Amino acid sequence: MAVTIKDVAKLANVAPSTVSRVIANNPRISEQTKRRVREAMEELGYHPNYNARSLANRSTQTIGLVMPSSADKVLQNPFFPEVLRGISTKAHEKEYTLYMSTGATEEEMLEGVMGMVHGRRVDGIVMLYSRIDDKIMTFLQEQNFPFTVIGKPLVNPDSITHVDNDNFNAAKDVTEHFIGKGHERIAFVGGNLDLVVTVERLHGYEKALQEAEIPLQDDYVVHVEFLKEGGQEAVMELFSLENPPTALVVADDLMALGIMSKLDEMGLSVPEDVSIISFNNVMLAEYASPPLTSVDINIFQLGYQAVNCLLEKISDPESGNKRVCVPHQVVERWTVRTINQNESMK
């Protein structure tokens, strides 16, 4: 049986109206009373329903969004404003509003999502990432709550509706592009290995090297944050090697810009000394110096299709899970050059 305000009031030894005022954070209620009521709510597992009126119509007309980390860090990367543009466009078409989760840690984020679900503040949730062993994804599955994921779940992907690119083949295509240009010393600069997109792209890179019979060098694989500073860290690591790479597969444009900036400080030139291809094809890639060759993953469509799939699940809870694969393409600019075999073997 669901816990009610009366249950909380009884445990806290206050009137039900006092519980309501605590939920509304009424300044006339003492901090001592607020603390007692909140402790009772936590003990009973009571979650305030902030949308009771909307729920009378069985809809909040609101979609919850879950970021991969705290919003202040995430929004430094141009990927997220663009995916949010796709999400908000589709939501606006269907007259839905957006409710964004916040939290500096995974525990805080899970707490926020639990509040969304138990408090019925949203009709469904879009996760803007896919992480290995993610507690939020597990919770949403256990609750049988409508959600979609931008990215491919690592385990049992057919059991979760998701929208992604073919990241394995995208990274394989990029690595093969370098091989076709005569490169053999090819490094991979990826993001956090907890993120499935990093794992998929790393496997694609490794497969291309394997098929070309180029030995995989552990020193050529670096994992850093999807930020400009992460790219700069990667440069320091890779170009301190005795035989540094001649080509870099970089998992994100912002990381690539950090790499290019650091290479310039070191007196190395792109593409004369180092060739680079990255992912996302954000606007900054086109205006980099030199303009950056990048994989266009159609970020807007990832967001747009994620909401489209979610609204289908909300309207028909019995509908099966599906995967939408958004196509990618390499946009060639000026950061790749062809090298001869002698250069490759130096």
BELTA-V764201 format. One record per helix or strand of 2 or more residues. SS is the DSSP state (H for helix, E for strand). FROM is the first residue (numbers start at 1). TO is the last residue. Records with the same first field share a line. If there is no record, write none. Layout:
BEGIN
SS: FROM-TO, FROM-TO
END
This chain:
BEGIN
H: 5-12, 16-23, 31-44, 52-55, 71-74, 78-93, 106-118, 135-142, 157-159, 167-180, 196-211, 218-220, 228-238, 253-265, 283-286, 299-315, 341-345
E: 62-66, 97-100, 124-127, 147-150, 162-164, 186-190, 221-223, 247-250, 275-279, 293-296, 323-325, 329-331
END
